[in-house]
Amino acid sequence: MSKKIIHIGIIGLGAIGERLMNIFKGREDILVSAFCDASETRLKEMAATYNVKKVFTDYQELLACEELDAVYVAVPPKFHEEIVLAAIEAGKHILCEKPLANSIEEADRMLTAVKKTELVHAMHFPLNYQASLQQFEAFINEGFIGELRRINLKMHFPHWPRLWQQSDWVAGREQGGYVLEVGVHWIQAIQRIFGPIKEVRSQLQFPNDPSLCENGIIAEMKLESGISVLIDGLSNIGGEEQLEFAAYGTEGTLQLKNWRQLVGAKTGNDLEELTVTEGSARNLISEFVKAVHGEEAELYDFSVGYNAQLALEALRHPKDNEWQRIM
Ligand SMILES: NC(=O)c1ccc[n+]([C@@H]2O[C@H](COP(=O)([O-])OP(=O)(O)OC[C@H]3O[C@@H](n4cnc5c(N)ncnc54)[C@H](O)[C@@H]3O)[C@@H](O)[C@H]2O)c1
C-alpha cells in the first residue's frame, strides 16, 4: 500500500520559506497545502506563483486546517516560540528554522513543550546534509588531521545583511546579525562533530546606531576537551565575503571555504582542494517525511537547537569578555 502524502503548511514566506517551497514542490510524498504570511502582499504573490489555495495572514487559522499533518516555521527568530507553541497545541509536526529561538528561555519553553508530545520536531540545519561537511567529518574521523589542536571560524562580510536577505530584522540588534544568522550553523556543526562546547567568552563591536546588529566579533569557545574555537567576524569591510571553517591538528589541516569548498593539507604542505566523495545522499525533507511516518530518520531536533542556542546566546551577550559556562 502506498504511503499517505504528508500535508504541510508554510508559515513565513520570505527568502528561506520560498527556498524550501521550491524543494517541497518537486516531491510526491509531501504537499504544501496552506500558506501563512503576515504580509498580505507577499501571501498573494506566493499563492499565485505556487498555486496554493489556502492562504492566511493569521497562523492560528492555518493551524486550524485539519488536513495539515505538519508545519514549516520560517518566520524571523523572535516569532518562532509563539508559533511553535501554538503548533504543538494544534498537534502538528514541526520543521523549524534555525536558530530555534531568540533567547535561551524561549528555546527552553519550546523544547519542554514538545518533549511532552510524540510530535516530530526538526530543525533546519542544512549543513548536516551537505556532502562537503560530511566529507570534512569523514576525514576528521579517519585521522587526516591527527589530534585536534584548534578550530577557527572566520565570518567576513562586505555587506551585512547579504544581498539576498535584505530584511530589516537581519540587520537589527534585536534578532539579527551574523553571529545569530550564520554563526549558529557552525556552532551546531562543531557540537555535532567535535562534542559539547563548555564555555564561551566574547567581545562584540557595534555601529553607533543602537538598533543595528554587531559589525565585529572576537570570541573564543572551549570544547569539553579544552580545545579552543576562535571566532573572527567582521562586516561592512572591503574585499570578498569569506566564510572559513578550519580544523588544525597535529598532522594536518582541513578547511571548508564558503560553505562547500573543502581544502586540506598535511602538516608543512600547501592547502589543496580535496575531492568530496562522501555524502549520505540523505536530505532533510525525506528524513522529515520518514519521521512523520514513524520511521527512523536523521533529524536534528529541538534539543540540538537548544544546545546550539546556549552557545549562541553566550556569544551574543558577552559578560565583559569573561568566560561564561554553558554546560
Ligand atoms: N536554514 C537556513 O539556511 C536559513 C537561511 C536563511 C534564513 N533562515 C532562518 O529562517 C527564518 C526566516 O528568515 P528569512 O530570511 O526567510 O526572513 P524574511 O524576512 O525573508 O521572511 C520572513 C517572512 O515571515 C513573515 N512573518 C513575519 N512574522 C510573521 C508572523 N508572525 N506570522 C506570519 N508571517 C510572519 C514576513 O512577512 C516574511 O515574509 C529565520 O529564522 C532565519 O534565521 C535559515
The ligand as a Tripos MOL2 file, in Angstrom:
@<TRIPOS>MOLECULE
LIG
   44    48     1     0     0
SMALL
NO_CHARGES

@<TRIPOS>ATOM
      1 N1         18.4460   27.3540    7.4620 N.am      1 LIG1
      2 C1         18.9740   28.3100    6.7270 C.2       1 LIG1
      3 O1         19.9330   28.0890    5.9930 O.2       1 LIG1
      4 C2         18.3940   29.6930    6.7980 C.ar      1 LIG1
      5 C3         18.7270   30.6850    5.8480 C.ar      1 LIG1
      6 C4         18.1010   31.9400    5.9710 C.ar      1 LIG1
      7 C5         17.2060   32.1870    6.9960 C.ar      1 LIG1
      8 N2         16.9430   31.2150    7.9230 N.ar      1 LIG1
      9 C6         16.0050   31.4440    9.0400 C.3       1 LIG1
     10 O2         14.6750   31.4350    8.5000 O.3       1 LIG1
     11 C7         13.8520   32.3690    9.1940 C.3       1 LIG1
     12 C8         13.2840   33.3620    8.1800 C.3       1 LIG1
     13 O3         14.3410   34.0170    7.5120 O.3       1 LIG1
     14 P1         14.1350   34.7640    6.1080 P.3       1 LIG1
     15 O4         15.4680   35.2010    5.6620 O.co2     1 LIG1
     16 O5         13.3050   33.9340    5.1940 O.co2     1 LIG1
     17 O6         13.2870   36.0430    6.5890 O.3       1 LIG1
     18 P2         12.3960   37.0100    5.7020 P.3       1 LIG1
     19 O7         12.3220   38.2970    6.4170 O.co2     1 LIG1
     20 O8         12.8570   36.9800    4.2780 O.co2     1 LIG1
     21 O9         10.9640   36.2970    5.7320 O.3       1 LIG1
     22 C9         10.1980   36.1590    6.8820 C.3       1 LIG1
     23 C10         8.7260   36.1480    6.4660 C.3       1 LIG1
     24 O10         7.9560   35.8910    7.6520 O.3       1 LIG1
     25 C11         6.8200   36.7570    7.6310 C.3       1 LIG1
     26 N3          6.3660   36.9210    9.0080 N.ar      1 LIG1
     27 C12         6.9500   37.6470    9.9890 C.ar      1 LIG1
     28 N4          6.2620   37.4990   11.1430 N.ar      1 LIG1
     29 C13         5.2340   36.6740   10.8860 C.ar      1 LIG1
     30 C14         4.1740   36.1410   11.6670 C.ar      1 LIG1
     31 N5          4.0620   36.4310   12.9730 N.pl3     1 LIG1
     32 N6          3.2810   35.3200   11.0730 N.ar      1 LIG1
     33 C15         3.4040   35.0230    9.7530 C.ar      1 LIG1
     34 N7          4.3710   35.5030    8.9620 N.ar      1 LIG1
     35 C16         5.2840   36.3040    9.5180 C.ar      1 LIG1
     36 C17         7.3070   38.0280    6.9660 C.3       1 LIG1
     37 O11         6.2280   38.7960    6.4280 O.3       1 LIG1
     38 C18         8.2590   37.4910    5.9050 C.3       1 LIG1
     39 O12         7.6070   37.2780    4.6610 O.3       1 LIG1
     40 C19        14.7400   32.9730   10.2810 C.3       1 LIG1
     41 O13        14.5950   32.2450   11.4650 O.3       1 LIG1
     42 C20        16.1400   32.7870    9.7320 C.3       1 LIG1
     43 O14        17.1090   32.7210   10.7500 O.3       1 LIG1
     44 C21        17.5030   29.9950    7.8200 C.ar      1 LIG1
@<TRIPOS>BOND
     1     1     2 1
     2     2     3 2
     3     2     4 1
     4     4     5 ar
     5     4    44 ar
     6     5     6 ar
     7     6     7 ar
     8     7     8 ar
     9     8     9 1
    10     8    44 ar
    11     9    10 1
    12     9    42 1
    13    10    11 1
    14    11    12 1
    15    11    40 1
    16    12    13 1
    17    13    14 1
    18    14    15 2
    19    14    16 1
    20    14    17 1
    21    17    18 1
    22    18    19 2
    23    18    20 1
    24    18    21 1
    25    21    22 1
    26    22    23 1
    27    23    24 1
    28    23    38 1
    29    24    25 1
    30    25    26 1
    31    25    36 1
    32    26    27 ar
    33    26    35 ar
    34    27    28 ar
    35    28    29 ar
    36    29    30 ar
    37    29    35 ar
    38    30    31 1
    39    30    32 ar
    40    32    33 ar
    41    33    34 ar
    42    34    35 ar
    43    36    37 1
    44    36    38 1
    45    38    39 1
    46    40    41 1
    47    40    42 1
    48    42    43 1
@<TRIPOS>SUBSTRUCTURE
     1 LIG1         1 GROUP 0 **** ****
